[in-house]
Amino acid sequence: MINKKRQDIIINAASAHRESLRKNLQHRLEVARAEGNQALIHQLEKEAAYLNLN
């Protein structure tokens, strides 16, 4: 039972962390697009692909 709770906590934390990464990356992409920064857009899109966030 304790191991199951611990596993659930770890899974939830990992999920929350991944969602935070996704939101942060999305915001950074929006800003880069608004500024027309093509190099940064490309870099962030590659980062999203690497992290499988797209």
LUMGU-549090 format. One record per residue (C-alpha): residue in one letter; x, y, z. Coordinates in steps of 0.001 Angstrom, whole numbers, plus 500000, padded with zeros to 6 digits. Layout:
<recs>
aXYZ...
</recs>
This chain:
<recs>
m500000500000500000i502735502479500885n504684501537497776k501564502108495674k501033505551497238r504663506423496711q504479505284493093d501326507364492546i503035510426494031i506042509951491761i503841509499488687n501793512590489565a504937514647490142a506409513532486822s503163514389485059a502999517823486696h506639518465485775r506031517498482141e502961519746481979s504990522614483422l507685522069480784r505036522030478044k503400525262479234n506733527020479619l507882525948476181q504558526988474644h504853530449476194r508433530820474989l507327529836471476e504504532389471530v506907535140472537a509480534111469920r506783534075467231a505485537483468329e509018538858468050g509632537114464734n512727535393466116q513021532537463608a516228531116465071l514664530830468523i511442529401467084h513433526695465330q515431525934468473l512303525713470631e510547523487468103k513556521157468183e513435521193471988a509728520296471905a510419517421469520y513297516178471688l511067516216474765n508121514773472798l505985517740473836n504574518570470438
</recs>
